Amino acid sequence: MKENVTSRENMKDKLRQYFDGKIVRKDLTKKIKEGANVPV
């Protein structure tokens, strides 16, 4: 299980490195989706 968490963290770091400012967190879009134009 620990390896899976480490792998997930590594993926998040790579995504942030290459796509910083372009990543949309799905959990946050669900909270503010009403009345907001949020790309998903």
Biopython code that builds the backbone (N, CA, C, O; Angstrom):
import numpy as np
from Bio.PDB.StructureBuilder import StructureBuilder

atoms = [
    (1, "MET", "N", (0.830, -1.201, 0.000)),
    (1, "MET", "CA", (0.000, 0.000, 0.000)),
    (1, "MET", "C", (0.870, 1.259, 0.000)),
    (1, "MET", "O", (0.556, 2.241, -0.674)),
    (2, "LYS", "N", (1.955, 1.219, 0.757)),
    (2, "LYS", "CA", (2.845, 2.378, 0.834)),
    (2, "LYS", "C", (3.447, 2.688, -0.540)),
    (2, "LYS", "O", (3.618, 3.854, -0.895)),
    (3, "GLU", "N", (3.765, 1.651, -1.304)),
    (3, "GLU", "CA", (4.321, 1.854, -2.643)),
    (3, "GLU", "C", (3.321, 2.579, -3.539)),
    (3, "GLU", "O", (3.716, 3.426, -4.340)),
    (4, "ASN", "N", (2.045, 2.261, -3.417)),
    (4, "ASN", "CA", (1.000, 2.903, -4.206)),
    (4, "ASN", "C", (0.906, 4.387, -3.862)),
    (4, "ASN", "O", (0.746, 5.217, -4.757)),
    (5, "VAL", "N", (1.002, 4.729, -2.589)),
    (5, "VAL", "CA", (0.951, 6.120, -2.157)),
    (5, "VAL", "C", (2.163, 6.870, -2.692)),
    (5, "VAL", "O", (2.034, 7.998, -3.166)),
    (6, "THR", "N", (3.338, 6.253, -2.621)),
    (6, "THR", "CA", (4.556, 6.873, -3.130)),
    (6, "THR", "C", (4.465, 7.085, -4.626)),
    (6, "THR", "O", (4.862, 8.135, -5.131)),
    (7, "SER", "N", (3.948, 6.101, -5.340)),
    (7, "SER", "CA", (3.787, 6.201, -6.788)),
    (7, "SER", "C", (2.821, 7.334, -7.146)),
    (7, "SER", "O", (3.055, 8.080, -8.096)),
    (8, "ARG", "N", (1.745, 7.454, -6.384)),
    (8, "ARG", "CA", (0.758, 8.503, -6.623)),
    (8, "ARG", "C", (1.373, 9.882, -6.376)),
    (8, "ARG", "O", (1.133, 10.815, -7.142)),
    (9, "GLU", "N", (2.155, 10.010, -5.321)),
    (9, "GLU", "CA", (2.814, 11.277, -5.022)),
    (9, "GLU", "C", (3.821, 11.641, -6.115)),
    (9, "GLU", "O", (3.934, 12.806, -6.494)),
    (10, "ASN", "N", (4.547, 10.647, -6.620)),
    (10, "ASN", "CA", (5.490, 10.888, -7.715)),
    (10, "ASN", "C", (4.759, 11.392, -8.961)),
    (10, "ASN", "O", (5.236, 12.299, -9.642)),
    (11, "MET", "N", (3.605, 10.800, -9.253)),
    (11, "MET", "CA", (2.817, 11.220, -10.413)),
    (11, "MET", "C", (2.326, 12.653, -10.226)),
    (11, "MET", "O", (2.387, 13.456, -11.158)),
    (12, "LYS", "N", (1.841, 12.978, -9.030)),
    (12, "LYS", "CA", (1.380, 14.338, -8.764)),
    (12, "LYS", "C", (2.516, 15.346, -8.940)),
    (12, "LYS", "O", (2.312, 16.426, -9.495)),
    (13, "ASP", "N", (3.707, 14.990, -8.469)),
    (13, "ASP", "CA", (4.855, 15.890, -8.616)),
    (13, "ASP", "C", (5.198, 16.117, -10.082)),
    (13, "ASP", "O", (5.485, 17.245, -10.485)),
    (14, "LYS", "N", (5.170, 15.060, -10.877)),
    (14, "LYS", "CA", (5.467, 15.192, -12.307)),
    (14, "LYS", "C", (4.408, 16.043, -13.014)),
    (14, "LYS", "O", (4.735, 16.887, -13.850)),
    (15, "LEU", "N", (3.146, 15.815, -12.673)),
    (15, "LEU", "CA", (2.082, 16.607, -13.289)),
    (15, "LEU", "C", (2.228, 18.085, -12.938)),
    (15, "LEU", "O", (2.063, 18.950, -13.798)),
    (16, "ARG", "N", (2.535, 18.369, -11.685)),
    (16, "ARG", "CA", (2.732, 19.765, -11.281)),
    (16, "ARG", "C", (3.925, 20.384, -11.996)),
    (16, "ARG", "O", (3.893, 21.557, -12.370)),
    (17, "GLN", "N", (4.974, 19.595, -12.183)),
    (17, "GLN", "CA", (6.177, 20.106, -12.846)),
    (17, "GLN", "C", (5.888, 20.505, -14.295)),
    (17, "GLN", "O", (6.326, 21.563, -14.745)),
    (18, "TYR", "N", (5.164, 19.672, -15.014)),
    (18, "TYR", "CA", (4.948, 19.907, -16.441)),
    (18, "TYR", "C", (3.671, 20.668, -16.770)),
    (18, "TYR", "O", (3.592, 21.311, -17.817)),
    (19, "PHE", "N", (2.669, 20.607, -15.895)),
    (19, "PHE", "CA", (1.387, 21.228, -16.185)),
    (19, "PHE", "C", (0.945, 22.190, -15.085)),
    (19, "PHE", "O", (-0.249, 22.334, -14.823)),
    (20, "ASP", "N", (1.899, 22.840, -14.451)),
    (20, "ASP", "CA", (1.574, 23.760, -13.369)),
    (20, "ASP", "C", (0.641, 24.860, -13.867)),
    (20, "ASP", "O", (0.907, 25.491, -14.890)),
    (21, "GLY", "N", (-0.440, 25.084, -13.148)),
    (21, "GLY", "CA", (-1.406, 26.100, -13.517)),
    (21, "GLY", "C", (-2.476, 25.634, -14.489)),
    (21, "GLY", "O", (-3.376, 26.399, -14.833)),
    (22, "LYS", "N", (-2.386, 24.383, -14.935)),
    (22, "LYS", "CA", (-3.353, 23.861, -15.900)),
    (22, "LYS", "C", (-4.131, 22.673, -15.353)),
    (22, "LYS", "O", (-5.004, 22.140, -16.038)),
    (23, "ILE", "N", (-3.831, 22.256, -14.144)),
    (23, "ILE", "CA", (-4.490, 21.105, -13.536)),
    (23, "ILE", "C", (-5.726, 21.571, -12.782)),
    (23, "ILE", "O", (-5.668, 22.515, -11.994)),
    (24, "VAL", "N", (-6.854, 20.893, -13.036)),
    (24, "VAL", "CA", (-8.105, 21.212, -12.353)),
    (24, "VAL", "C", (-8.454, 20.038, -11.441)),
    (24, "VAL", "O", (-8.615, 18.907, -11.901)),
    (25, "ARG", "N", (-8.569, 20.315, -10.161)),
    (25, "ARG", "CA", (-8.930, 19.269, -9.207)),
    (25, "ARG", "C", (-10.426, 19.014, -9.269)),
    (25, "ARG", "O", (-11.223, 19.924, -9.041)),
    (26, "LYS", "N", (-10.811, 17.781, -9.576)),
    (26, "LYS", "CA", (-12.220, 17.420, -9.735)),
    (26, "LYS", "C", (-13.013, 17.623, -8.448)),
    (26, "LYS", "O", (-14.174, 18.031, -8.498)),
    (27, "ASP", "N", (-12.402, 17.344, -7.294)),
    (27, "ASP", "CA", (-13.146, 17.491, -6.048)),
    (27, "ASP", "C", (-13.521, 18.951, -5.796)),
    (27, "ASP", "O", (-14.582, 19.223, -5.233)),
    (28, "LEU", "N", (-12.684, 19.878, -6.198)),
    (28, "LEU", "CA", (-12.996, 21.291, -6.007)),
    (28, "LEU", "C", (-14.030, 21.787, -7.011)),
    (28, "LEU", "O", (-14.843, 22.651, -6.681)),
    (29, "THR", "N", (-14.011, 21.254, -8.233)),
    (29, "THR", "CA", (-14.990, 21.705, -9.233)),
    (29, "THR", "C", (-16.403, 21.314, -8.828)),
    (29, "THR", "O", (-17.353, 22.040, -9.118)),
    (30, "LYS", "N", (-16.549, 20.191, -8.170)),
    (30, "LYS", "CA", (-17.879, 19.767, -7.730)),
    (30, "LYS", "C", (-18.430, 20.708, -6.680)),
    (30, "LYS", "O", (-19.639, 20.932, -6.620)),
    (31, "LYS", "N", (-17.550, 21.266, -5.845)),
    (31, "LYS", "CA", (-17.997, 22.170, -4.789)),
    (31, "LYS", "C", (-18.456, 23.525, -5.327)),
    (31, "LYS", "O", (-19.368, 24.136, -4.768)),
    (32, "ILE", "N", (-17.829, 24.001, -6.412)),
    (32, "ILE", "CA", (-18.152, 25.351, -6.909)),
    (32, "ILE", "C", (-18.833, 25.332, -8.273)),
    (32, "ILE", "O", (-18.986, 26.382, -8.897)),
    (33, "LYS", "N", (-19.238, 24.173, -8.738)),
    (33, "LYS", "CA", (-19.770, 24.047, -10.103)),
    (33, "LYS", "C", (-21.040, 24.864, -10.336)),
    (33, "LYS", "O", (-21.256, 25.351, -11.446)),
    (34, "GLU", "N", (-21.861, 25.020, -9.344)),
    (34, "GLU", "CA", (-23.107, 25.748, -9.535)),
    (34, "GLU", "C", (-22.830, 27.218, -9.801)),
    (34, "GLU", "O", (-22.290, 27.921, -8.947)),
    (35, "GLY", "N", (-23.200, 27.674, -10.980)),
    (35, "GLY", "CA", (-23.055, 29.082, -11.310)),
    (35, "GLY", "C", (-21.654, 29.506, -11.727)),
    (35, "GLY", "O", (-21.417, 30.692, -11.955)),
    (36, "ALA", "N", (-20.738, 28.580, -11.831)),
    (36, "ALA", "CA", (-19.364, 28.934, -12.212)),
    (36, "ALA", "C", (-18.987, 28.188, -13.486)),
    (36, "ALA", "O", (-19.367, 27.033, -13.676)),
    (37, "ASN", "N", (-18.242, 28.852, -14.347)),
    (37, "ASN", "CA", (-17.759, 28.228, -15.568)),
    (37, "ASN", "C", (-16.364, 27.671, -15.291)),
    (37, "ASN", "O", (-15.364, 28.376, -15.425)),
    (38, "VAL", "N", (-16.314, 26.396, -14.903)),
    (38, "VAL", "CA", (-15.064, 25.752, -14.548)),
    (38, "VAL", "C", (-14.773, 24.629, -15.535)),
    (38, "VAL", "O", (-15.614, 23.750, -15.723)),
    (39, "PRO", "N", (-13.597, 24.635, -16.172)),
    (39, "PRO", "CA", (-13.275, 23.540, -17.092)),
    (39, "PRO", "C", (-13.121, 22.244, -16.327)),
    (39, "PRO", "O", (-12.547, 22.221, -15.238)),
    (40, "VAL", "N", (-13.634, 21.161, -16.897)),
    (40, "VAL", "CA", (-13.509, 19.842, -16.246)),
    (40, "VAL", "C", (-12.945, 18.825, -17.206)),
    (40, "VAL", "O", (-12.769, 17.663, -16.841)),
]
sb = StructureBuilder()
sb.init_structure("model")
sb.init_model(0)
sb.init_chain("A")
sb.init_seg("    ")
for serial, (resi, resn, name, xyz) in enumerate(atoms, 1):
    if name == "N":
        sb.init_residue(resn, " ", resi, " ")
    sb.init_atom(name, np.array(xyz, "f"), 0.0, 1.0, " ", f" {name:<3s}", serial, name[0])
structure = sb.get_structure()
